[in-house]
């Protein structure tokens, strides 16, 4: 019997500010999934990487910290993503980061969707904006996203039992899918999709 690889759960906070409620949510969810899977938890905050991510239009022009963050996400077994609602969608910083992710680097990868907003009217950000983005990447977007509002936090800490309950519900719904996906006995099938020419 071969030794099992430690499962890597990487969170990405698309907030342009620090401290951030989004980062607090992403860190909590990343830790919860890593604990249940017996893996490691890492959180990538995009706010400090803004200058490096904007250094040029191509990945080779980005700074070393930005490239390292991209590689962590691409190498992860499970990715937790989160963004605050800006103009009814995810932040430009969040989109800029994922513009540099390899087009086929997230194929089949389990993705946990989270978002924060000033009120519940932003809750559909998860379904209407984030889920289609990771559909483009052909990722395994997990079924129950997690949205949090301002009242769920105090001093950038989660204080809401309701939010903790939503996190636990997401775990219960998602873990069977993740464990099935990560089962080393399963056969990985190459999708064989056509790759368009770079442009």
PyMOL commands that set and color helices and strands:
alter all, ss='L'
color gray80, all
select helices_A, chain A and resi 21-37+47-53+59-61+64-75+92-99+120-122+125-136+150-152+161-182
alter helices_A, ss='H'
color red, helices_A
select strands_A, chain A and resi 8-13+40-45+78-84+110-117+140-141+146-149+153-154+157-158
alter strands_A, ss='S'
color yellow, strands_A
deselect
rebuild
show_as cartoon
